[in-house]
Amino acid sequence: MMRWVLIAALWGGLWGGSMVSAEAKVAGEKQKLTIEAEAKVDSLNELAFELKRHDVDKALSLLNDALYLAKTHHYTKGEATSYLYEAGIYRQNGYSKRALSLFTKALQISHGIKDTFNIARAKAQIASALKEANELQKAENLYKEALQAFMALEKWKDVINVRNNMGLLELQQKDYVQSEAYILQALAESNKRGYAYGVKKSYFHLGLLYLQKGELAKAKRFFTSAQQLDLKSNDKYGISLASSKLAITASREGHHEEAIRQALTALQSAKAINASQLEMEAIHTLTEVYKGQQNWVKVVEWQDSLVDKGAQLFEQERSYAINFLDILKQKQEQQLAYEKAALLASQKAKTANYLLGVVVTILVALGMIAYLWYRNYHIAKKTSKELKAKNEVIEKHSTALNALNKDITQQNQSLEEANQMKNKLLSILSHDLRGPLANTKGILELINRGALSPEKSAAVLKELEKQYMRSLSLLENLLFWIKSQMKGGSIKPEILNIRQMLSEVIYEQEIAYRNKQITVLNEVAPELEVTADDEMLKVVFRNLLSNAIKFTKAGGEIMVSSAVGEQVMVKIKDQGVGISEEALRKIRGKKYFTTNGTENEGGSGFGLMICEELIQRNGGELEVESTVGKGSLFTVKLPASSSEDHRHLAEAYTGNSNRL
């Protein structure tokens, strides 16, 4: 085992050493490529700068290449230089705002890398753009900042160019003294440094200064010096500029022939390089000279040339503008393509680095992850087991609590029902039972004293009999209910013959219905049997039959019948006064009440209440149908079940002594 560990360690060391060596080699090659890329960017930028006046399309294309290469290799200085030169092209073609935006961008980038030289160049270019926009104070401040930076860097050509530009700025503000000082400083520095272009520009600017001041001799001398340097270098553009200014100077001196000669020289040089704007200036100078000579033929001739050249220049500028816009469009497309390529390259590099990092991370962390996973798995397993056991305990407690809540709710309902029953019983005992007994006492006293005639005594005794029957019925109901409560509310189911039971109940009520001459028919099937509590059913049928007799008019009929289906149904139908809808609603809502019968028979309302309760305890239900003026139908529905089912029913009711 130890041998394999040593081999693995040795292989890891060799692999690590080779990786370090490879990384060093890659870093060296990358540095070499970066140096070459930076040199290439600088070369492209300078070539574009040389071509910007002659081939704008090519110059912009080179700058695009340089910018893409600079961004790819993170060569920020080269990127800033590309923006500077590109802005110069836009400025040269009249797109001042776009130029100013790029100059500002180059300045920001240069500030970011603290490139003092490019910062100064950007400030100088921005100052020139502001000078053209006539924002002279801002331009002067930037020129001064750029000049100070160039002097510190000893960039003498740039120092000379800035001083020349500052001289023109002061000339534009008609500060001739300060303008002359800047230009003479530029001239002296140009001679000192052997900068021919700076010397020529200084001569030309001094000519402009003295021409504006009206010192024509000095102006002629400096314009001539500038012209001679341009002739020496064969700079047609410079020759045309100098010659045109010499023509103006000669014209103001009154030397018209000299003015014409210089103007023609300016025109010839401008035509040589297709400088239409310079051609127009030369033609305009010729027109002014001939006006001074009052040579109107020549004036008209050159004015026509001026108009033609103006139209030609307009067409050239329009065509150039369209071409330049096409070039800009191509440049933007090329720029987008470069940016897309750069983005893709960057994404690929990021993806490669990300994948490498992921692979390394996986290799390093794989063992740790496996260990953590194994440990967490066992912890989770143990925790899950404990949690399951706790959940089971909680579930048991929750079930027990629900059952306890249910029992408490049922007990509360039973207590409420018992309280209502207590109130009802107190009402019955205090009114319905006490009243008849008090009346009976009074009637007996009258009879004992002989205060009543034989006829009145017979009527009073008849009323006494009614009160006796009512009180007896009430007492039987009360005693039965109290007896059932004392025995714990249990029932004793047995097989009962319904017809026989009803015959007994009808016989008990014989006196009551015969006194009202009511016919009671027992149409119950002889063989109909149910399994129920005998005493309870007798109480039910006794109360329902008594109720029917009570509300049936004298000479009426009461029919007791039966039907068998899913349930055994016993129907007691009378031809009484019927029950109103309001009374039916009270019955169905278990809002018990009492009303007097057809012969003013009284009642407690307790009978119907106990009937419904006893029927329910035997597994049945009571239905009431009635039509006012025609009678009522009370249907007792009992289950057509076996004695075994009723045994379970009896057990279910055992102990529910507080149900009412």
Order of alpha helices (4+ residues) and beta strands (2+ residues): alpha-alpha-alpha-alpha-alpha-alpha-alpha-alpha-alpha-alpha-alpha-alpha-alpha-alpha-alpha-alpha-beta-alpha-alpha-beta-beta-alpha-beta-beta-alpha-alpha-beta-beta-alpha
